[in-house]
Amino acid sequence: MKLRMKSGRKVPRQDGPQYRRPRTRRVVMAAALLVISTACQGPSGGGTPVPDPTTITGSSASPTSASPPASPVPSAAAGKVGHIFVINLENQSYNKTWGPGSAAPYLSQTLRSQGVLLTQYYGVAHHSNPNYLAQISGQASNPMTRNDCTTYAPFIQTGTADPGQVLGSGCVYPASVPTLAGQLSGAGKTWKGYMEDMGTPCRHPNPGAKDDSQNAKINDQYATRHNPFVYFTSITSLPGCQDNVVDYSNLARDLQSAATTPNLAYISPNLCNDGHDSPCVNGQPGGLATADTWLKEQVPAILNSQAYRQDGLLVITFDEADGNATGPSGLPGGTAGGLIGALVLSRFTSAGTSSAKMYNHYSLLATMEDIFSLPRLGYAGAPGLPSFGPDVLSVHP
């Protein structure tokens, strides 16, 4: 037999003894060809590959543009939370938010099915401002913070008390009062506050001036009182405030990679999108329904980010319950802000579960500090104050 090339040129047959390969080589080559053939054909049966079960679905909207492409989830080798996202909404009681008639189906149903609902999570005061301050400093409320700091007045200290409290009244704490932000920076970690509609980085009133952000304006619904970082001189007196306390629009860029995402991303929507105003100055209905729409548009960008999928933790909660609702006694730091609930999402949580253990905003601070191996500040360090335990997270610092 003679073989013919496509050109028609004849080539001599090559089946003589001098061309025969040893039997072992022929077997090896046959096995190699079989492996290659199988790999090219794909899974047996020719079916469509099974999607990644960890893929998060949801709206493609993001803080300023479409969500970044979902990055593959790495192995659980780290076994520890490395990026924390906190979103605070405004003035809703637990039953209104999480009950069967909730005006927030995305939060109370869609996201609820992906995380752990803390059914006994409480605010620590009325009104808004002291709840935000508690989350990053562990300080208790005082008469001016309970009045939402309508004047950006310096804190006048009269003494100290356990656990780690400065006594007195005022809004802008002296540089001697530590914060979670300062702890993170000192430990070589990164943090940012993302404030919707703030525009100018580290924006706050002049010392002693009236806070003109108490009421929303067209194209400016930023609220200073919902930005806890600017109430601490240890933050505002440093040039780094301009880099770390920024407008919310910066989040989309920072989410592009885990390396550019801060270890703590603290997010405050504007007065309409956090549910505070109803109706809103821009004509939107406001309230819980508008807050839910904002979450549906913005949260997928976080859930699809490399940082979240790698080792992220997202906490969505409220500052306080509506009205003057309070909670039961027995929890260090108190429950004077009423029952609000909190939703915790992470690859380190069990989806669709709940915990009835009592927590408050100081518990959130304690959890963040424990995760990053930081000392607990203020009421976060009070004896008996619980941080999120195995009822919430499968890994614990």
Secondary structure, 3 states (H helix, E strand, C coil): CCEECCCCCEECCCCCHHHCCCHHHHHHHHHHHHHHHHHHHCCHHHCCCCCCCCCCCCCCECCCCECCCCCCCCCCCCCCCCEEEEEEECCCCHHHHHCCCCCCHHHHHHHHHHCEEECCEEECCCCCHHHHHHHHHCCCCCHHHHCCCCECCECEEEEEECCCEEEEECCEECCCCCCHHHHHHHCCCCEEEEECCCCCCCCCCCCCCECCCCCCECCECCCHHHCHHHHEHHHHCCCCHHHHEEEHHHHHHHCCCCCCCCCEEEEECCCCCCCCCCCCCCCCCCHHHHHHHHHHHHHHHHHCCHHHHHHEEEEEEECCCCCCCCCCCCCCCCCCCEECCEEEEECCCCCCEEECCCEEHHHHHHHHHHHCCCCCCHHHHCCCCCCCCCCCCCCCC
